């Protein structure tokens, strides 16, 4: 599957382009895909907004996924 990413002037990906053949294949694999919406409940948005606010206020509390993995390995002897 060939996918083209379209970026804006700041380098942020804004669109994805794939062939009609690939899109049809995806639709066959996931028949309800066109009914999926991006809407999330307001209570989810409120939680996300609070978490983003906390990240901005307390950036020193951010732990990377690599750090979490290492801590799990140490704790469980993996």
Biopython code that builds the backbone (N, CA, C, O; Angstrom):
import numpy as np
from Bio.PDB.StructureBuilder import StructureBuilder

atoms = [
    (1, "UNK", "N", (0.845, -1.172, 0.000)),
    (1, "UNK", "CA", (0.000, 0.000, 0.000)),
    (1, "UNK", "C", (0.892, 1.237, 0.000)),
    (1, "UNK", "O", (1.746, 1.397, 0.872)),
    (2, "UNK", "N", (0.690, 2.095, -0.969)),
    (2, "UNK", "CA", (1.441, 3.341, -1.033)),
    (2, "UNK", "C", (0.578, 4.463, -0.465)),
    (2, "UNK", "O", (-0.558, 4.673, -0.888)),
    (3, "UNK", "N", (1.133, 5.158, 0.480)),
    (3, "UNK", "CA", (0.415, 6.264, 1.113)),
    (3, "UNK", "C", (1.235, 7.526, 0.916)),
    (3, "UNK", "O", (2.452, 7.522, 1.104)),
    (4, "UNK", "N", (0.562, 8.610, 0.536)),
    (4, "UNK", "CA", (1.212, 9.907, 0.402)),
    (4, "UNK", "C", (0.714, 10.799, 1.530)),
    (4, "UNK", "O", (-0.488, 10.884, 1.783)),
    (5, "UNK", "N", (1.639, 11.458, 2.200)),
    (5, "UNK", "CA", (1.295, 12.382, 3.268)),
    (5, "UNK", "C", (1.454, 13.796, 2.748)),
    (5, "UNK", "O", (2.482, 14.137, 2.162)),
    (6, "UNK", "N", (0.446, 14.613, 2.959)),
    (6, "UNK", "CA", (0.490, 16.005, 2.545)),
    (6, "UNK", "C", (0.680, 16.852, 3.794)),
    (6, "UNK", "O", (-0.044, 16.710, 4.780)),
    (7, "UNK", "N", (1.667, 17.733, 3.732)),
    (7, "UNK", "CA", (2.008, 18.553, 4.891)),
    (7, "UNK", "C", (1.787, 20.028, 4.587)),
    (7, "UNK", "O", (1.870, 20.462, 3.438)),
    (8, "UNK", "N", (1.505, 20.789, 5.645)),
    (8, "UNK", "CA", (1.360, 22.226, 5.470)),
    (8, "UNK", "C", (2.735, 22.894, 5.514)),
    (8, "UNK", "O", (3.756, 22.209, 5.562)),
    (9, "UNK", "N", (2.764, 24.227, 5.497)),
    (9, "UNK", "CA", (4.029, 24.958, 5.456)),
    (9, "UNK", "C", (4.870, 24.752, 6.708)),
    (9, "UNK", "O", (6.085, 24.948, 6.675)),
    (10, "UNK", "N", (4.233, 24.358, 7.818)),
    (10, "UNK", "CA", (4.963, 24.131, 9.069)),
    (10, "UNK", "C", (5.426, 22.684, 9.210)),
    (10, "UNK", "O", (6.056, 22.324, 10.204)),
    (11, "UNK", "N", (5.115, 21.859, 8.217)),
    (11, "UNK", "CA", (5.531, 20.472, 8.254)),
    (11, "UNK", "C", (4.547, 19.542, 8.939)),
    (11, "UNK", "O", (4.830, 18.357, 9.115)),
    (12, "UNK", "N", (3.396, 20.068, 9.326)),
    (12, "UNK", "CA", (2.379, 19.240, 9.979)),
    (12, "UNK", "C", (1.579, 18.484, 8.922)),
    (12, "UNK", "O", (1.128, 19.065, 7.934)),
    (13, "UNK", "N", (1.412, 17.181, 9.144)),
    (13, "UNK", "CA", (0.641, 16.373, 8.207)),
    (13, "UNK", "C", (-0.820, 16.778, 8.286)),
    (13, "UNK", "O", (-1.416, 16.796, 9.363)),
    (14, "UNK", "N", (-1.391, 17.106, 7.126)),
    (14, "UNK", "CA", (-2.783, 17.563, 7.088)),
    (14, "UNK", "C", (-3.697, 16.598, 6.352)),
    (14, "UNK", "O", (-4.902, 16.570, 6.601)),
    (15, "UNK", "N", (-3.130, 15.806, 5.445)),
    (15, "UNK", "CA", (-3.935, 14.891, 4.640)),
    (15, "UNK", "C", (-3.144, 13.628, 4.337)),
    (15, "UNK", "O", (-1.914, 13.601, 4.379)),
    (16, "UNK", "N", (-3.903, 12.588, 4.032)),
    (16, "UNK", "CA", (-3.315, 11.325, 3.612)),
    (16, "UNK", "C", (-4.009, 10.919, 2.320)),
    (16, "UNK", "O", (-5.233, 10.985, 2.214)),
    (17, "UNK", "N", (-3.222, 10.501, 1.345)),
    (17, "UNK", "CA", (-3.773, 10.094, 0.055)),
    (17, "UNK", "C", (-3.368, 8.648, -0.193)),
    (17, "UNK", "O", (-2.200, 8.285, -0.056)),
    (18, "UNK", "N", (-4.355, 7.821, -0.564)),
    (18, "UNK", "CA", (-4.056, 6.453, -0.956)),
    (18, "UNK", "C", (-4.877, 6.122, -2.189)),
    (18, "UNK", "O", (-5.839, 6.815, -2.520)),
    (19, "UNK", "N", (-4.485, 5.061, -2.854)),
    (19, "UNK", "CA", (-5.157, 4.709, -4.106)),
    (19, "UNK", "C", (-6.577, 4.222, -3.833)),
    (19, "UNK", "O", (-6.893, 3.765, -2.734)),
    (20, "UNK", "N", (-7.414, 4.328, -4.843)),
    (20, "UNK", "CA", (-8.789, 3.845, -4.739)),
    (20, "UNK", "C", (-8.797, 2.340, -4.479)),
    (20, "UNK", "O", (-9.632, 1.840, -3.725)),
    (21, "UNK", "N", (-7.879, 1.631, -5.097)),
    (21, "UNK", "CA", (-7.773, 0.182, -4.891)),
    (21, "UNK", "C", (-7.497, -0.136, -3.414)),
    (21, "UNK", "O", (-8.109, -1.041, -2.848)),
    (22, "UNK", "N", (-6.581, 0.606, -2.800)),
    (22, "UNK", "CA", (-6.272, 0.398, -1.385)),
    (22, "UNK", "C", (-7.466, 0.766, -0.505)),
    (22, "UNK", "O", (-7.760, 0.069, 0.467)),
    (23, "UNK", "N", (-8.153, 1.857, -0.842)),
    (23, "UNK", "CA", (-9.333, 2.266, -0.084)),
    (23, "UNK", "C", (-10.411, 1.184, -0.152)),
    (23, "UNK", "O", (-11.035, 0.869, 0.861)),
    (24, "UNK", "N", (-10.630, 0.619, -1.327)),
    (24, "UNK", "CA", (-11.622, -0.452, -1.471)),
    (24, "UNK", "C", (-11.232, -1.668, -0.640)),
    (24, "UNK", "O", (-12.091, -2.322, -0.049)),
    (25, "UNK", "N", (-9.954, -1.965, -0.594)),
    (25, "UNK", "CA", (-9.476, -3.080, 0.211)),
    (25, "UNK", "C", (-9.736, -2.827, 1.698)),
    (25, "UNK", "O", (-10.157, -3.727, 2.424)),
    (26, "UNK", "N", (-9.486, -1.607, 2.135)),
    (26, "UNK", "CA", (-9.755, -1.248, 3.536)),
    (26, "UNK", "C", (-11.246, -1.364, 3.828)),
    (26, "UNK", "O", (-11.638, -1.915, 4.856)),
    (27, "UNK", "N", (-12.072, -0.849, 2.932)),
    (27, "UNK", "CA", (-13.521, -0.930, 3.129)),
    (27, "UNK", "C", (-14.006, -2.372, 3.190)),
    (27, "UNK", "O", (-14.915, -2.689, 3.958)),
    (28, "UNK", "N", (-13.406, -3.252, 2.385)),
    (28, "UNK", "CA", (-13.784, -4.664, 2.419)),
    (28, "UNK", "C", (-13.391, -5.308, 3.743)),
    (28, "UNK", "O", (-14.108, -6.163, 4.263)),
    (29, "UNK", "N", (-12.254, -4.894, 4.282)),
    (29, "UNK", "CA", (-11.788, -5.447, 5.557)),
    (29, "UNK", "C", (-12.561, -4.889, 6.743)),
    (29, "UNK", "O", (-12.759, -5.580, 7.742)),
    (30, "UNK", "N", (-12.998, -3.631, 6.630)),
    (30, "UNK", "CA", (-13.722, -2.953, 7.712)),
    (30, "UNK", "C", (-14.986, -2.324, 7.137)),
    (30, "UNK", "O", (-15.002, -1.127, 6.848)),
    (31, "UNK", "N", (-16.045, -3.113, 6.966)),
    (31, "UNK", "CA", (-17.248, -2.634, 6.270)),
    (31, "UNK", "C", (-17.918, -1.402, 6.894)),
    (31, "UNK", "O", (-18.580, -0.643, 6.187)),
    (32, "UNK", "N", (-17.760, -1.197, 8.181)),
    (32, "UNK", "CA", (-18.403, -0.059, 8.848)),
    (32, "UNK", "C", (-17.525, 1.188, 8.898)),
    (32, "UNK", "O", (-17.880, 2.160, 9.565)),
    (33, "UNK", "N", (-16.401, 1.179, 8.213)),
    (33, "UNK", "CA", (-15.432, 2.267, 8.338)),
    (33, "UNK", "C", (-16.015, 3.640, 7.978)),
    (33, "UNK", "O", (-15.634, 4.647, 8.574)),
    (34, "UNK", "N", (-16.922, 3.684, 7.021)),
    (34, "UNK", "CA", (-17.470, 4.985, 6.618)),
    (34, "UNK", "C", (-18.480, 5.520, 7.628)),
    (34, "UNK", "O", (-18.877, 6.683, 7.556)),
    (35, "UNK", "N", (-18.893, 4.679, 8.565)),
    (35, "UNK", "CA", (-19.835, 5.115, 9.592)),
    (35, "UNK", "C", (-19.124, 5.583, 10.853)),
    (35, "UNK", "O", (-19.754, 6.135, 11.755)),
    (36, "UNK", "N", (-17.808, 5.363, 10.920)),
    (36, "UNK", "CA", (-17.040, 5.771, 12.089)),
    (36, "UNK", "C", (-16.912, 7.288, 12.084)),
    (36, "UNK", "O", (-16.609, 7.888, 11.053)),
    (37, "UNK", "N", (-17.141, 7.896, 13.225)),
    (37, "UNK", "CA", (-17.004, 9.338, 13.333)),
    (37, "UNK", "C", (-15.845, 9.676, 14.260)),
    (37, "UNK", "O", (-15.376, 8.837, 15.028)),
    (38, "UNK", "N", (-15.408, 10.886, 14.173)),
    (38, "UNK", "CA", (-14.338, 11.357, 15.048)),
    (38, "UNK", "C", (-14.884, 12.007, 16.309)),
    (38, "UNK", "O", (-14.122, 12.510, 17.134)),
    (39, "UNK", "N", (-16.188, 11.997, 16.456)),
    (39, "UNK", "CA", (-16.783, 12.619, 17.623)),
    (39, "UNK", "C", (-16.483, 11.807, 18.877)),
    (39, "UNK", "O", (-16.650, 10.588, 18.903)),
    (40, "UNK", "N", (-16.043, 12.498, 19.895)),
    (40, "UNK", "CA", (-15.857, 11.853, 21.185)),
    (40, "UNK", "C", (-16.747, 12.567, 22.189)),
    (40, "UNK", "O", (-17.032, 13.754, 22.035)),
    (41, "UNK", "N", (-17.185, 11.853, 23.209)),
    (41, "UNK", "CA", (-18.077, 12.483, 24.186)),
    (41, "UNK", "C", (-17.406, 13.666, 24.891)),
    (41, "UNK", "O", (-16.184, 13.702, 25.034)),
    (42, "UNK", "N", (-18.206, 14.613, 25.320)),
    (42, "UNK", "CA", (-17.677, 15.801, 25.999)),
    (42, "UNK", "C", (-16.873, 15.442, 27.243)),
    (42, "UNK", "O", (-15.872, 16.093, 27.541)),
    (43, "UNK", "N", (-17.303, 14.408, 27.976)),
    (43, "UNK", "CA", (-16.562, 14.062, 29.188)),
    (43, "UNK", "C", (-15.162, 13.569, 28.850)),
    (43, "UNK", "O", (-14.241, 13.744, 29.648)),
    (44, "UNK", "N", (-14.982, 12.949, 27.668)),
    (44, "UNK", "CA", (-13.636, 12.552, 27.222)),
    (44, "UNK", "C", (-12.814, 13.803, 26.929)),
    (44, "UNK", "O", (-11.648, 13.896, 27.311)),
    (45, "UNK", "N", (-13.431, 14.754, 26.253)),
    (45, "UNK", "CA", (-12.736, 15.992, 25.904)),
    (45, "UNK", "C", (-12.298, 16.734, 27.162)),
    (45, "UNK", "O", (-11.199, 17.286, 27.215)),
    (46, "UNK", "N", (-13.161, 16.743, 28.171)),
    (46, "UNK", "CA", (-12.832, 17.440, 29.428)),
    (46, "UNK", "C", (-11.625, 16.797, 30.107)),
    (46, "UNK", "O", (-10.749, 17.493, 30.620)),
    (47, "UNK", "N", (-11.583, 15.463, 30.106)),
    (47, "UNK", "CA", (-10.441, 14.756, 30.699)),
    (47, "UNK", "C", (-9.173, 15.069, 29.925)),
    (47, "UNK", "O", (-8.129, 15.341, 30.517)),
    (48, "UNK", "N", (-9.261, 15.031, 28.604)),
    (48, "UNK", "CA", (-8.088, 15.334, 27.777)),
    (48, "UNK", "C", (-7.616, 16.766, 27.988)),
    (48, "UNK", "O", (-6.416, 17.019, 28.098)),
    (49, "UNK", "N", (-8.560, 17.703, 28.043)),
    (49, "UNK", "CA", (-8.198, 19.099, 28.280)),
    (49, "UNK", "C", (-7.479, 19.260, 29.618)),
    (49, "UNK", "O", (-6.496, 19.996, 29.708)),
    (50, "UNK", "N", (-7.961, 18.578, 30.654)),
    (50, "UNK", "CA", (-7.331, 18.649, 31.970)),
    (50, "UNK", "C", (-5.920, 18.071, 31.930)),
    (50, "UNK", "O", (-4.994, 18.629, 32.518)),
    (51, "UNK", "N", (-5.768, 16.956, 31.236)),
    (51, "UNK", "CA", (-4.442, 16.345, 31.140)),
    (51, "UNK", "C", (-3.472, 17.236, 30.372)),
    (51, "UNK", "O", (-2.312, 17.375, 30.758)),
    (52, "UNK", "N", (-3.950, 17.839, 29.286)),
    (52, "UNK", "CA", (-3.085, 18.754, 28.531)),
    (52, "UNK", "C", (-2.693, 19.965, 29.361)),
    (52, "UNK", "O", (-1.557, 20.435, 29.290)),
    (53, "UNK", "N", (-3.632, 20.467, 30.143)),
    (53, "UNK", "CA", (-3.342, 21.599, 31.021)),
    (53, "UNK", "C", (-2.276, 21.210, 32.051)),
    (53, "UNK", "O", (-1.358, 21.983, 32.325)),
    (54, "UNK", "N", (-2.406, 20.003, 32.618)),
    (54, "UNK", "CA", (-1.424, 19.538, 33.595)),
    (54, "UNK", "C", (-0.044, 19.362, 32.972)),
    (54, "UNK", "O", (0.969, 19.639, 33.614)),
    (55, "UNK", "N", (-0.002, 18.908, 31.735)),
    (55, "UNK", "CA", (1.281, 18.756, 31.040)),
    (55, "UNK", "C", (1.951, 20.117, 30.873)),
    (55, "UNK", "O", (3.162, 20.246, 31.052)),
    (56, "UNK", "N", (1.156, 21.130, 30.530)),
    (56, "UNK", "CA", (1.721, 22.473, 30.353)),
    (56, "UNK", "C", (2.175, 23.069, 31.685)),
    (56, "UNK", "O", (3.206, 23.739, 31.749)),
    (57, "UNK", "N", (1.405, 22.827, 32.745)),
    (57, "UNK", "CA", (1.744, 23.389, 34.059)),
    (57, "UNK", "C", (2.923, 22.676, 34.713)),
    (57, "UNK", "O", (3.749, 23.304, 35.375)),
    (58, "UNK", "N", (2.994, 21.357, 34.524)),
    (58, "UNK", "CA", (3.985, 20.552, 35.227)),
    (58, "UNK", "C", (4.772, 19.654, 34.265)),
    (58, "UNK", "O", (4.714, 18.430, 34.383)),
    (59, "UNK", "N", (5.502, 20.243, 33.323)),
    (59, "UNK", "CA", (6.222, 19.428, 32.340)),
    (59, "UNK", "C", (7.267, 18.516, 32.979)),
    (59, "UNK", "O", (7.649, 17.505, 32.389)),
    (60, "UNK", "N", (7.729, 18.861, 34.172)),
    (60, "UNK", "CA", (8.728, 18.031, 34.844)),
    (60, "UNK", "C", (8.169, 16.675, 35.283)),
    (60, "UNK", "O", (8.934, 15.768, 35.610)),
    (61, "UNK", "N", (6.840, 16.531, 35.291)),
    (61, "UNK", "CA", (6.213, 15.269, 35.684)),
    (61, "UNK", "C", (6.033, 14.297, 34.525)),
    (61, "UNK", "O", (5.554, 13.180, 34.722)),
    (62, "UNK", "N", (6.408, 14.708, 33.334)),
    (62, "UNK", "CA", (6.242, 13.849, 32.164)),
    (62, "UNK", "C", (7.289, 12.741, 32.188)),
    (62, "UNK", "O", (8.474, 12.996, 32.401)),
    (63, "UNK", "N", (6.838, 11.518, 31.967)),
    (63, "UNK", "CA", (7.725, 10.356, 31.922)),
    (63, "UNK", "C", (7.597, 9.739, 30.531)),
    (63, "UNK", "O", (6.489, 9.521, 30.040)),
    (64, "UNK", "N", (8.722, 9.463, 29.909)),
    (64, "UNK", "CA", (8.687, 8.887, 28.559)),
    (64, "UNK", "C", (8.287, 7.419, 28.613)),
    (64, "UNK", "O", (8.417, 6.766, 29.649)),
    (65, "UNK", "N", (7.807, 6.914, 27.502)),
    (65, "UNK", "CA", (7.428, 5.507, 27.411)),
    (65, "UNK", "C", (8.651, 4.616, 27.647)),
    (65, "UNK", "O", (8.534, 3.557, 28.264)),
    (66, "UNK", "N", (9.806, 5.032, 27.167)),
    (66, "UNK", "CA", (11.020, 4.247, 27.388)),
    (66, "UNK", "C", (11.326, 4.115, 28.877)),
    (66, "UNK", "O", (11.715, 3.043, 29.342)),
    (67, "UNK", "N", (11.149, 5.201, 29.619)),
    (67, "UNK", "CA", (11.381, 5.173, 31.059)),
    (67, "UNK", "C", (10.395, 4.242, 31.751)),
    (67, "UNK", "O", (10.776, 3.474, 32.634)),
    (68, "UNK", "N", (9.141, 4.307, 31.355)),
    (68, "UNK", "CA", (8.123, 3.429, 31.931)),
    (68, "UNK", "C", (8.487, 1.969, 31.675)),
    (68, "UNK", "O", (8.399, 1.139, 32.580)),
    (69, "UNK", "N", (8.893, 1.657, 30.456)),
    (69, "UNK", "CA", (9.273, 0.280, 30.120)),
    (69, "UNK", "C", (10.438, -0.200, 30.982)),
    (69, "UNK", "O", (10.430, -1.325, 31.482)),
    (70, "UNK", "N", (11.433, 0.657, 31.149)),
    (70, "UNK", "CA", (12.590, 0.291, 31.960)),
    (70, "UNK", "C", (12.181, 0.043, 33.414)),
    (70, "UNK", "O", (12.655, -0.906, 34.038)),
    (71, "UNK", "N", (11.305, 0.890, 33.952)),
    (71, "UNK", "CA", (10.843, 0.712, 35.330)),
    (71, "UNK", "C", (10.079, -0.598, 35.493)),
    (71, "UNK", "O", (10.228, -1.283, 36.505)),
    (72, "UNK", "N", (9.265, -0.948, 34.506)),
    (72, "UNK", "CA", (8.519, -2.207, 34.552)),
    (72, "UNK", "C", (9.489, -3.386, 34.509)),
    (72, "UNK", "O", (9.335, -4.350, 35.259)),
    (73, "UNK", "N", (10.489, -3.306, 33.631)),
    (73, "UNK", "CA", (11.467, -4.384, 33.531)),
    (73, "UNK", "C", (12.209, -4.585, 34.857)),
    (73, "UNK", "O", (12.418, -5.717, 35.293)),
    (74, "UNK", "N", (12.604, -3.482, 35.491)),
    (74, "UNK", "CA", (13.317, -3.572, 36.760)),
    (74, "UNK", "C", (12.419, -4.150, 37.859)),
    (74, "UNK", "O", (12.835, -5.007, 38.638)),
    (75, "UNK", "N", (11.174, -3.654, 37.899)),
    (75, "UNK", "CA", (10.261, -4.077, 38.957)),
    (75, "UNK", "C", (9.931, -5.561, 38.859)),
    (75, "UNK", "O", (9.845, -6.243, 39.880)),
    (76, "UNK", "N", (9.743, -6.070, 37.641)),
    (76, "UNK", "CA", (9.319, -7.443, 37.449)),
    (76, "UNK", "C", (10.446, -8.358, 36.968)),
    (76, "UNK", "O", (10.206, -9.519, 36.637)),
    (77, "UNK", "N", (11.654, -7.844, 36.929)),
    (77, "UNK", "CA", (12.801, -8.665, 36.550)),
    (77, "UNK", "C", (12.745, -9.187, 35.135)),
    (77, "UNK", "O", (13.154, -10.317, 34.869)),
    (78, "UNK", "N", (12.248, -8.383, 34.237)),
    (78, "UNK", "CA", (12.119, -8.807, 32.842)),
    (78, "UNK", "C", (13.371, -8.494, 32.040)),
    (78, "UNK", "O", (13.428, -8.787, 30.845)),
]
sb = StructureBuilder()
sb.init_structure("model")
sb.init_model(0)
sb.init_chain("A")
sb.init_seg("    ")
for serial, (resi, resn, name, xyz) in enumerate(atoms, 1):
    if name == "N":
        sb.init_residue(resn, " ", resi, " ")
    sb.init_atom(name, np.array(xyz, "f"), 0.0, 1.0, " ", f" {name:<3s}", serial, name[0])
structure = sb.get_structure()
